[in-house]
Amino acid sequence: MQYAVLLYGDERRWLDADAETRSKVYARHDEFSRVVSERGHKIVGGAELRGSATAKTVRGTADEFTTTDGPFAETAEQLGGFYLIETDDLDGLAAAVAMLSFGESCEIRPCVPPEEQP
């Protein structure tokens, strides 16, 4: 099964972080990648996202739509990155994802497999 691991956080805190703090966070992600692999999970995708101010929100249909700058939700915590992980051990994955929480929200959401899509 594939899971999307969604990482949320306070963008202001990241923007204000010094080089040492950022280095420690990136090191934690490197450690996460190592631990996930050792525990039999497989990272198949993911990325750090640019700040929410660079986002576009699209609403409507293919024939008629609008775009607005920024994210849909106006909240301190924004989606900052994601991993796409294959695993049969959701509880084990959750334990590994806790390494990335830093006291903020992380969400693990199962992906709909191709065979269930029309």
Buried (B, 14 or more C-beta within 10 A) or exposed (E): EBBBBBBBBBBEEBEEEEEEEEEEEEEEBEEBBEBBEEEEBEBEEBEEBEBBEEBEEEEEEEEEEEEEEBBEEEEEBBBBBBBBBBBEEEEBBEEBBEBBEBEBEBEBEEEEEEEEEE
